[in-house]
Amino acid sequence: MTTTDDHLREGVEHLQAAALEMIAAARSFLDLAEDAVKQPADLRAWVNAAAARAGGPGAGGGRPENGEPGVQHIRVS
C-alpha cells in the first residue's frame, strides 16, 4: 500500500467517524423533540426559565423594566 492509499483510508475513517457523530447528535435532538411533543409543559417551563435568564420577552411580559413597549411603531407615509 502506498502513502496515498494510507491517507485515503485514514480520510475515509475520519469521515465515517464524523458521520456517526452527526447521527448521534441528530438522535439527541430527535429525543428532545419527542419529549417536547409528549410533555409540552416541560418545554414551556424550560423556555420561560431560559428567557428569564436572558432577560427576554418571557421574563417580563415583553416589556423592558422602564415599561416602554419593546417595539416602537413608526408610521411611514
Contacts in CASP RR format, 6 or more apart in sequence:
PFRMAT RR
TARGET T0000
AUTHOR 0000-0000-0000
METHOD contacts of the structure
MODEL  1
MTTTDDHLREGVEHLQAAALEMIAAARSFLDLAEDAVKQPADLRAWVNAA
AARAGGPGAGGGRPENGEPGVQHIRVS
35 42 0 8 1.000
35 43 0 8 1.000
36 42 0 8 1.000
36 43 0 8 1.000
47 58 0 8 1.000
48 58 0 8 1.000
51 57 0 8 1.000
51 58 0 8 1.000
51 59 0 8 1.000
52 58 0 8 1.000
52 59 0 8 1.000
56 62 0 8 1.000
62 70 0 8 1.000
63 69 0 8 1.000
63 70 0 8 1.000
64 70 0 8 1.000
END
